[in-house]
Amino acid sequence: MSDNAATPAATAYVPPQVWTWAQPSGGQFANINRPVAGATHEQALPVGRHPLQLYSLGTPNGQKVTVMLEELLALGHAGAEYDAWLIRINEGQQFGSGFVEANPNSKIPVLVDRSAGAEAPPVRVFESGAILVYLAEKFGNALLPAGGAARAECLSWLFWQMGSAPFLGGGFGHFYAYAPTKQQYPIDRYAMEVKRQLDVLNRLLAERRYLAGEAYTVADIATWPWYGALVKGQLYGAGEFLSVHEYPHVIRWADEIAARPAVQRGRKVNRTWGEPHNQLHERHDASDFALRTQDKLQQGGAA
């Protein structure tokens, strides 16, 4: 801790007796933050030709689902073909009426399953962990053990990720990378927790190949976009700050998963930043990876 830890009491924030939303909170996402739910405008969701319709953005949570879908296709599950529609959250598209109908919480990703046909209501699934389990069960417990101790172990690590990532993204990531001012206390608080989480993973992966054992599962698919990216220095520019080299077993695991072709495809979908060849804004056919990444479109390829 530096001397900055003891800030003068005169500058300390004193919470009011009743909080009110008086002004934007500041930071990178201030334009979309608000203390109420519901739609802000009318906007129907587009529907493509496949039964599975995904509405998302290529954030870590979005990547979980596109990687899962690509892994299912690689396993030969033709029914996992999908349309992936881009939701630009910085522009507030998640507050459109159609999106809110699919997910009242207005967060990506959202999956709408129309497999039952036009006569049956579509199935909406929101929260990335729920989507992974839904897809695994839909395709015969693919990438999810069918029962017993193996299933319990897999689900335990899947929900570990769901409970832990908010400390990484909403806690550390916000205060380290996105907050309008840098404050030592919250950065220290969340850096400590993120390093503890990395140590949990590192100790686990010293003894097994994947999170749930020797088989690759939805637990790995959920965790890799967050913690795999973090230990490879690809998240928040925080690799050096968090001394990620201290977690060699997590790095080994991250590299092994990153080498999977389905993972390489899935992480490109709905991605709007980075190298153009790694951006596939929307995915409606397997051929889109060869024809419709941003580098191809910029070269005058398919419109």
N, C-alpha and C positions, 0 to 999 in steps of 0.2 A: 504494500500500500504506500502511496506517496502522501506528501503533506496535504494534497488536495482533498484527502478523505475527510478532513475536518473543515468543512465550509462554514463560514460565519453564520451564526444563528439568524442574523438579520435577513439573510437571503433565502432561508428555508421556506418551502411551500407549506402553508397551513390550509388544509382542506376546509372548505365551507361546510356548514351543517347539512346543507342539501346541495348536491351537485346539479348543475344545470349546463346545458350545451350552449355556451355563449359564443364560441368561435371555433374555426377549424383547428384541429389538433397539431397541425404542422407535420413536416416529414414528407416522405416520398408519396405516401398514399392518402394524404389529407383530403384530396378531392373526392374520395369515395367512402371515407369513414363517416358513419352516422350512427346515432344511438337507437334507431328504430328499424324494424324489418318491413318487408312488403315491397311491391313494385313501385318504381318511380315513373315508368312509362310503358306504353303498349308496344310490345314487340314479340311476335310469334317466333318460335324456334323453327329453323329449317329442318326438313326431313329428307334424307337421302334414300337410296334404293335398298340398303341392307337392313335387316331386322334390328341390329344393334346400332343405336345412335348415341354418339358421345359428344358432349358439349364441354369444352375444356380449354386449358392453356398449358403450355409445356413447362410448368413449374415442377418442383419435385413431386407434389401431390398429383399433378396431371400425368407425369411420366409413369407413375405406378400403374395406371390403367392402360396406357398405350403399350407399355412393355408387356403387361399381362396378355393383352389381346394378341400382340405379335408372337408371344411364346405359345399361345394356344394354337394359332395358325401354323406355327412351325411344328407343333405336335400332330398336325393333320386334322384339326377340328375346323372343317370348312364353315361351320355355322358361326364361327367367331369373326367372320368378315364384318367390317364395320365402317361407318362414316364418322369421321372426327371433324367436328365443326369448331372453329376458333371462337373463343369468347375473350374479348379484350377487356380484362377487368379494370385496367386503368381508365377506360372510357365508360365504365359503369354498365356494361352490357349484361352483367349478372343480375341487374335489377330490372330487366325487362320482364313483362308479364309472363311470357312463356317460360322463361328460365325460373322465375319464382314459383310457378306452378309445378315445375319439375323438382325444384329444391327450395323449400321455404326459407332455408338458411342463406341463400344467395352466395354460395361458395362453389368453386369448381373443384373436382370434376363432377359431372352428372351423367349417368347412363340411363337411356330410355330403351327398354327392350320391347320391340313390336313383333316378337316371334310368333305370338299367338294369333296373329292375323287381324284383319280390319274389324272383325265382329267382336273382338275382345278388347277391353281397355289395355293400353300399354302399361308395362311395369316400370315405375321409376325407381332408381336406386341412387342415393347420394351418400356421401362420406366415402373416401377412397378405400378404407378397410372393408366396408360393407360391400363395395363393388367387387373387390378382389374375391371375397368369399362367395358372393353371388355367382360370379363367373366360374370360379373353381367348381362349385356344386352343379352348375348348369351343364358343365362338360365332364361329368363323371368324376368329380373330385380331382381334377387335373391340378397338379402342383399343390395339393392339399391332402394330407393323409386322410384316409376314410374314417378312422376312428381310433379309439384307445389312447395310449400314452403318446404316440407319435402325433396324433391330431392335437391333443392338449398342448404339447410342447410347441407345435407350430403356431397355434392360435395365441398362446401366451406371448411369443415373440412378436407376432403381428400386432397385438394390442399394446405390447410394450412400445413399439414404434409409434402407434397412434397417440399414446399418452405422453411420450417423450419429445416428439418432434416440435410441439408448440413451444417448449423451452428453447429449442434451437432456433426455430424460425421466428416466432412471435416475440420471444424474449431476447436471446443473444443477437439474432440477425437484425431485429428492429433497432435495438439501442446501439449496436456496433456500426451498422451500415445505413440505416434509414432515418433515424431520429434527427430532428432539426438541429440539436446540439448534442455533443458528446458529454455523457455524465458517468463518472467513475463508478458510483455505487451499482447502478443496474448492469453495467458492462461487466464488472467484477462478479456480481451475483450470478449472471447467466453464463459467463465464461467458466466459472467453477462448475456449474451443473453440466454444461456441455462436455467438459473434460471428464467429469465423472461418468457420463454416459458412454463416452468413447472408451474409457477404461473398462466398463462393463462389457462392451463388445469385444475389446481386445483380449480380455481374459477368456471369454467364451470361445472366440475364434482361434485361440491358441490350442484348443482341445478338440475342435471339430471343423469340418470343411465349410459348412454353412450354418446359419443361425439355429435351425431346428435339428441339425444332425448332419448326416452325410449326403442328404438329398436336397437339391435346390427347391425352394417352396415360395409360396406367396409371402412368407416372412422376409425373405431376401429381396423379393421384388418391391416390397413396401419400404424397406430400410435403405436399399442402395441409393436411390436418388437423393436422399438427405445425407446420410453419413458417408456413403461412398464418395459423393462429390466433395464433402467437407475434407476428408483426409487426402484427397487429390488436389486440394487447393483451388477448387472450382466453385466454392460457395462463399459469398460475402468477402472474398479476398482476404480470408482470415486464417489461411494455413499456417503462416509464420507466427501470427499472434497466438494461436492455440497450440503451437509446437506439435503439429500433427505427425511428425516423424516419430513421435514417441509411441505410435500405435501400429507397429509393423504387421500385425496379424489382420487388422482391419484393412490396411493397404493391400495386402495379399488378396484378401477376399474381394475388395473393390475392383482390383485389376482383373480377377478371374471373371467376375460378372460382366464387366465392361467389354470383355472380349466376345461375349455371346452375340451372334448376329441379330437375334430378335431384340436384344437390348439396344444395340446400335440403331436399329430401325425405330424402335419405340421412343427413344429419347429425342428423335427429330420431329415427331408429330406435334403439331400445334406450337412449335417453338418459333419465336419471333425475334430472337437475338442470337448473337454469335456469328460464326462463319456462315455465309449463305448456303453452302452445300449441306449444312447441318440443320437447315430450316425447311420444314414441310408444313406450311401454315394450315392446310387442311388435307385430310387423307380420305379418299373415297374408293381407292383401288390399290392393289399391291403394286401396280405399275407406277404409281405416283412417286415412289422413292427414286425411280430412274428418270422420270420425266418432269416432275413438278416441284422439285426443291428450288429454293430461291435463286441459286446460281443458274439453273437451267432456264427459269423464267426470265431472268435478267439478260440471258444470252439470246432471247427471242424464241424460247421453246413454247410448249403448250401454254395457252392462256388460262 
